Amino acid sequence: MSKHHFSAKSASICGHVEMTSFAYGSKSTRMSDQLYAANTICMACSSKLGALVAPEEKGFFKLQLPSLIGTVRTIPYANCLRIKRLRAIGPVMARLDKSDEPLAKVALAVYQLLFKVTEAAFWITTKDLPFDRFWMAFEVAALMRRGVTSSVRTSASSVHEYWRIRDSSVLATAAESLGALHIETALPPQETAIANEAVA
Ligand SMILES: [Zn+2]
């Protein structure tokens, strides 16, 4: 670590606290770094998620693909692009579906948000963008955040952003997948105590 940085504990959106490296500098720089950490998932969750969504050769996941909205020219093209994506992501979805890992359920919900996209333009705009582990980490954090923040920029390939603008009820359904996750993420101490009492 350089002398221009120092470490401090900061909480991530997933509820985990980790040491984050902050740059010495203006108060506003540090504030925005802290805000960034609070709106993204921690390193541990990020690497766990990365392993969960690693490419897979074989597998099949049954999906009902919606009809696309666009023009006579864009619809067939977008459909080809979508099928290409499904060929790559479908086997990963099948593997996630079999996993007991709570984060796997969330990742699967994010992919489902992707394949619910109906606008041909989305598939065309994102054709060269990777729906990779970094995209996934961004989407999972967005789902956890349940709102907008200016501290993390959105991208054209964000399905969270796509649905937030068009139909947030689709997001609410996807957010249900977070339920399993909250059991293992850190709750504030008093909330944990209450939860334990309720169980006992
Ligand atoms: Zn975490």
Boltz pocket constraint, residues with backbone or C-beta under 6 A from the ligand:
constraints:
  - pocket:
      binder: B
      contacts: [[A, 12], [A, 14], [A, 15], [A, 16], [A, 41], [A, 42], [A, 43], [A, 44], [A, 45], [A, 46]]
      max_distance: 6.0
